[in-house]
Amino acid sequence: WYVGASGVLHAAMAAGILDDLLRRERYAWPIAARDALFVRLWTRKESLLKARGTGFVGGARDFDVRDDEVGEFRVRSLSLPIPGVAALTLPQTARLRAAYVLS
């Protein structure tokens, strides 16, 4: 399992991880939700890149994580009991039986 978690937004990050279409779409997102949507996408990409074993040098702009199915992986956004964003990436063949949140 590969988890990505992020709580900080830096505007310059968008150019490095969002493909051209998403970078243009980002300006159509509601201003109040723009940071939260970006951090959600960032975290999903971070989780997927970790699962692929490449880190951010592995072409973060080369795939779209708005869908849950990305190639041979499944990416899921996680609900947290605290403020923040998290994602889990599993191989398509993996089965998740239960998830626990430790407090």
MIFITI-567562 format. One record per residue (C-alpha): z, x, y; residue number from 1; residue in one letter. Coordinates in steps of 0.02 Angstrom, whole numbers, plus 50000, padded with zeros to 5 digits. Layout:
% MIFITI-567562
<site pz="Z" px="X" py="Y" i="NUM" aa="A"/>
...
//
This chain:
% MIFITI-567562
<site pz="50000" px="50000" py="50000" i="1" aa="W"/>
<site pz="49959" px="50063" py="50171" i="2" aa="Y"/>
<site pz="50046" px="49994" py="50322" i="3" aa="V"/>
<site pz="49996" px="50018" py="50504" i="4" aa="G"/>
<site pz="50117" px="49974" py="50641" i="5" aa="A"/>
<site pz="50097" px="49990" py="50828" i="6" aa="S"/>
<site pz="50187" px="49930" py="50982" i="7" aa="G"/>
<site pz="50106" px="50028" py="51123" i="8" aa="V"/>
<site pz="49937" px="49998" py="51204" i="9" aa="L"/>
<site pz="49837" px="50131" py="51293" i="10" aa="H"/>
<site pz="49676" px="50070" py="51375" i="11" aa="A"/>
<site pz="49576" px="50225" py="51327" i="12" aa="A"/>
<site pz="49605" px="50187" py="51143" i="13" aa="M"/>
<site pz="49481" px="50044" py="51147" i="14" aa="A"/>
<site pz="49332" px="50160" py="51164" i="15" aa="A"/>
<site pz="49386" px="50258" py="51012" i="16" aa="G"/>
<site pz="49419" px="50117" py="50890" i="17" aa="I"/>
<site pz="49320" px="49963" py="50943" i="18" aa="L"/>
<site pz="49135" px="49953" py="50906" i="19" aa="D"/>
<site pz="49020" px="49911" py="51051" i="20" aa="D"/>
<site pz="49019" px="49724" py="51015" i="21" aa="L"/>
<site pz="49209" px="49712" py="51009" i="22" aa="L"/>
<site pz="49227" px="49815" py="51167" i="23" aa="R"/>
<site pz="49116" px="49689" py="51258" i="24" aa="R"/>
<site pz="49204" px="49539" py="51178" i="25" aa="E"/>
<site pz="49374" px="49608" py="51228" i="26" aa="R"/>
<site pz="49339" px="49563" py="51409" i="27" aa="Y"/>
<site pz="49310" px="49381" py="51359" i="28" aa="A"/>
<site pz="49483" px="49370" py="51278" i="29" aa="W"/>
<site pz="49615" px="49281" py="51384" i="30" aa="P"/>
<site pz="49699" px="49411" py="51495" i="31" aa="I"/>
<site pz="49872" px="49359" py="51438" i="32" aa="A"/>
<site pz="49824" px="49386" py="51255" i="33" aa="A"/>
<site pz="49713" px="49539" py="51276" i="34" aa="R"/>
<site pz="49845" px="49672" py="51239" i="35" aa="D"/>
<site pz="49914" px="49579" py="51088" i="36" aa="A"/>
<site pz="49741" px="49553" py="51014" i="37" aa="L"/>
<site pz="49695" px="49735" py="51041" i="38" aa="F"/>
<site pz="49856" px="49797" py="50961" i="39" aa="V"/>
<site pz="49826" px="49681" py="50813" i="40" aa="R"/>
<site pz="49652" px="49754" py="50786" i="41" aa="L"/>
<site pz="49716" px="49932" py="50813" i="42" aa="W"/>
<site pz="49852" px="49907" py="50683" i="43" aa="T"/>
<site pz="49733" px="49831" py="50556" i="44" aa="R"/>
<site pz="49613" px="49977" py="50579" i="45" aa="K"/>
<site pz="49755" px="50102" py="50565" i="46" aa="E"/>
<site pz="49811" px="50025" py="50401" i="47" aa="S"/>
<site pz="49633" px="50025" py="50331" i="48" aa="L"/>
<site pz="49600" px="50205" py="50382" i="49" aa="L"/>
<site pz="49761" px="50259" py="50297" i="50" aa="K"/>
<site pz="49709" px="50166" py="50140" i="51" aa="A"/>
<site pz="49540" px="50254" py="50144" i="52" aa="R"/>
<site pz="49631" px="50420" py="50163" i="53" aa="G"/>
<site pz="49533" px="50472" py="50316" i="54" aa="T"/>
<site pz="49648" px="50436" py="50463" i="55" aa="G"/>
<site pz="49565" px="50403" py="50630" i="56" aa="F"/>
<site pz="49436" px="50539" py="50602" i="57" aa="V"/>
<site pz="49364" px="50423" py="50470" i="58" aa="G"/>
<site pz="49257" px="50320" py="50589" i="59" aa="G"/>
<site pz="49368" px="50185" py="50662" i="60" aa="A"/>
<site pz="49219" px="50112" py="50754" i="61" aa="R"/>
<site pz="49117" px="50095" py="50594" i="62" aa="D"/>
<site pz="49197" px="49936" py="50527" i="63" aa="F"/>
<site pz="49263" px="49768" py="50586" i="64" aa="D"/>
<site pz="49438" px="49714" py="50536" i="65" aa="V"/>
<site pz="49432" px="49538" py="50607" i="66" aa="R"/>
<site pz="49395" px="49480" py="50429" i="67" aa="D"/>
<site pz="49521" px="49507" py="50290" i="68" aa="D"/>
<site pz="49391" px="49578" py="50170" i="69" aa="E"/>
<site pz="49327" px="49750" py="50222" i="70" aa="V"/>
<site pz="49223" px="49835" py="50089" i="71" aa="G"/>
<site pz="49333" px="49878" py="49940" i="72" aa="E"/>
<site pz="49493" px="49832" py="50034" i="73" aa="F"/>
<site pz="49590" px="49678" py="50091" i="74" aa="R"/>
<site pz="49678" px="49691" py="50259" i="75" aa="V"/>
<site pz="49820" px="49572" py="50301" i="76" aa="R"/>
<site pz="49918" px="49553" py="50462" i="77" aa="S"/>
<site pz="50104" px="49537" py="50427" i="78" aa="L"/>
<site pz="50233" px="49427" py="50512" i="79" aa="S"/>
<site pz="50385" px="49523" py="50571" i="80" aa="L"/>
<site pz="50561" px="49462" py="50609" i="81" aa="P"/>
<site pz="50561" px="49577" py="50762" i="82" aa="I"/>
<site pz="50436" px="49604" py="50904" i="83" aa="P"/>
<site pz="50290" px="49708" py="50845" i="84" aa="G"/>
<site pz="50131" px="49707" py="50743" i="85" aa="V"/>
<site pz="50102" px="49763" py="50565" i="86" aa="A"/>
<site pz="49961" px="49760" py="50438" i="87" aa="A"/>
<site pz="49947" px="49792" py="50252" i="88" aa="L"/>
<site pz="49790" px="49856" py="50165" i="89" aa="T"/>
<site pz="49765" px="49841" py="49978" i="90" aa="L"/>
<site pz="49620" px="49881" py="49864" i="91" aa="P"/>
<site pz="49523" px="49722" py="49820" i="92" aa="Q"/>
<site pz="49584" px="49740" py="49640" i="93" aa="T"/>
<site pz="49770" px="49746" py="49686" i="94" aa="A"/>
<site pz="49882" px="49596" py="49663" i="95" aa="R"/>
<site pz="50032" px="49570" py="49776" i="96" aa="L"/>
<site pz="50170" px="49475" py="49688" i="97" aa="R"/>
<site pz="50304" px="49470" py="49823" i="98" aa="A"/>
<site pz="50341" px="49543" py="49991" i="99" aa="A"/>
<site pz="50514" px="49573" py="50061" i="100" aa="Y"/>
<site pz="50572" px="49608" py="50237" i="101" aa="V"/>
<site pz="50728" px="49713" py="50248" i="102" aa="L"/>
<site pz="50840" px="49685" py="50397" i="103" aa="S"/>
//
